């Protein structure tokens, strides 16, 4: 399985009163990593929407919070394809801080047309599993 790496730093705005990353912000980090992964595949999501009315959407997400990330830590998001069918893509996304696992998610993506109906995925065939 090919893995895409994306680094992001924890800023003050990402943390809560306890000085740790607010739980919902992990979803923002993995969303950014997915966007960069798709961009790296050569898919222009803005053009895909403008020209064909297609968008990617999260259908399901399972998340595990493993250890807290803190202000100013450098995080690495690993994204890899776990499974693929014509209509959906299942990704494994993991966030780590050095060797310490921080967060893990299994994300199911679908491709939707302009009416919100599922369509075949608009990703290159070599985009994973």
N, C-alpha and C positions, 0 to 999 in steps of 0.2 A: 504494500500500500504506500503510495507516494504521500508525503506529508508536507503541507504548506506551513511555514513559520511566519508569525507576525508578532512584532514586539510593541509593547505599549507601556508607558510609565504611569504610575498611580499619582494623580494630582490631588491637591487638597479638596477640590470639588467632588472627587470620587468617594470621599470618605464620610463616615457618620460621626456622631459625637464621641464615639469611642476611639476614633482615629483609624478605623479599619474600613475597607471597601464596603460600601453599602451593597447589600445583596443583589439588587436589581442591576447594578452597574456591571456585573460580570456578564450579563446578557448583552450589554452594549459592547463590551470588549469582544465577545465572540461574533457579534454582528459585523463589527469592523473587519475582523479577520476573514469572515466569509466573503465580504465585499471585495477584499483584496485578493482572496483566492480566485473568485470568479473573474476579476480583472486580469489576473495572471494567466487565466485560461484563454484570454483574448475576447471575452464576452463584454460588450459595452451595454450595461443594463439600461442606461438612459435611451440609447438608440433602439434597443429591443422593445422598450415600452412605446417609444414614439413611432417606430416604423411598423411594428407588428401587434402592439397592444398587449404584450406579454410581460408579466412580472413574476418574480419568485416570492413565495410566501412560506412562512414557517407553519406547518400543520400540527407538529407535535414536538415537545421538548421535554426531556427528562434531565434533571440537573442534580448534581451532588456537590455540596459545598464541603471541601476537604480541610482547608486551613485558611485563616484570614490573611489577606494581603493588606499591606499598610502603605501609608503615604510615602511617596518617592521610590517605592520598589519598582524594579524593571521586571515586567511580566512577559512571558512568551506564550502565545496562543498557538497550539498545534491543531491543524485541521486535516482530517483524512476521511476518505470515503469508506464507509462501512458496508453499504449495500446500494444497489441501483436497480431501478426498473424503468420502463418507458415513462411512467407518470410520477415517479418520486425518487428522491435521493436521500439516503440516510448518512449523516456525517457524525463522526466522533470528534468532539472539540475538547481539548484539555488546556488548562491554564496552569503554568508553573512559574515559580520564582526560583531561578537556579534549579537545583535538584528537588526542591520541595513542591509536591503537588498541591495546588490551591483549589481548583474547580474542574469538574468534568461534566460534559453534557453530550447527550445523544439527540441530534436535531434532524427531524424529518422535514424536507423541503418539497414543495410542489410548484409547478408552473401554472399560472392562471391567465386566462384571456381577459379582455377588457370587460367582460360581463361577470368575471369572478368564477368562471367554470374551469376545471382542471383540463390541461392539455399536455401533450408530450413535452418532456423536458427540452429546453432550448439550450443545451450544453453540448460541447463537443463530445464525441464518443469516447475519447481518451481521457475524459474527466474523472475517471475513477473506476472502481470495482466492476 
